[in-house]
């Protein structure tokens, strides 16, 4: 009887593993394919300015960031399997809309739907994975989840480059069958526990959307607006006021979008801040290097895609290696951030003009790939692993919210610095910001090393090394 139960549990864990890794592949593939297609999208809609085109990325990331945390709480309340399936439906609908979009506005709307779907899929897939395996296997599962996404990220640039050169719509069209296949796989998932409780604070979620969107608008259009422009002050006031409403509701609501008390758990707080900083630099790197290759060096999309294989490919190796070693998550986070700093320094020294050597470009890419695999494993395993099982979905949602807010900030800062990206001289601030982002992500773990702060009695804090 025991053997039968063990076999059934093993099969259930295997199904969850397949579904979770499939979702990771889909979301990662979408990210890398779309970044390389952005120059082709700009060519297809010549009347759209660079700030408007940037919302093809930012529409996705803002929706992703703002809905991640409430998605985690909805998953805990209604069941992770059900919510995971709903997220796949949203993502598939957004994929269809982006494929058929008649103008840039519909394309951005489709990306918002994709972001909303991804905001549900990411935390629920990782939560389902952690729920299905024992605590001792969590770091290995996180590294496998990260590595699988990195495999898709490695395939994405080449595939995206080839498709973008044929027709930019194919970049979005390929997501439709992949979404449908993943959606069908969800019907084999075992039931997940339902915790019940109050609905999340949707007013707080709306305030978070308004705050993030206003901040991104302010940064994106800063070069076009003057400090005296009323739109500048309107965006700034909306960002501040909305963020204030969000914090107030998060402190007082019975079921807040983000449970601020979890930030008293030092490993979790460090991981959240570190992830935001790392992805500010990472998104600047991803889009900035794509624009440099296509607009400064005039590489075609396929060649750029081949060059982009290096980083994600090494991220696969480094994520798997990080998951197998006994190195603590704090050390992994610090190493990943430090490597990202080195990559930024390499680019600042070598990518100074159109005749710059491709060697420095590729070396930096290799370093960022290794950094991403190590750092993400450290942030996710150290942050989510510090929380009790009942908070896995909410916790991973909050960490990934920080990641997407960082990504949106990075794209906005890049647009502010380089515009359409044809002048090589405008990239120097980008490399400096990347260096700073890596440094911040590396030092966020210092308070955890020094054992500063405390955690609630109900939360278990693992030893950091």
Secondary structure by P-SEA (a helix, b strand, c coil): caaaaaaaaaaaaaaaaaaaaaaaaaaaaaaaaaaaaaaaaaaacccccccccccaaaaaaaaaaaaaaaaaaaaaaccaaaaaaaaaaaaaaaaaaaaacccaaaaaaaaaaaaaaaaaaaaaaaaaaaaaccccaaaaaaaaaaaaaaaaaaaaaaaaaaaaaacaaaaaaaaaaaaaaaaaacccccbbbbbccccccaaaaaaaaaaaaaaaaaaaaccccccccaaaaaaaaaaaaaaaaaaaaaacccccccccccccaaaaaaaaaaaaaaaaaaaaaaaaaaaaacccccccaaaaaaaaaaaaaaaaaaaaaaaaccccaaaaaaaaaaaaaaaaaaaaaccccccccaaaaaaaaaaaaaaaaaaaaaaaaaaaaaccccaaaaaaaaaaaaaaaaaaaaaaaaaaccccccccccaaaaaaaaaaaaaaaaacccccccccccccccccccccc
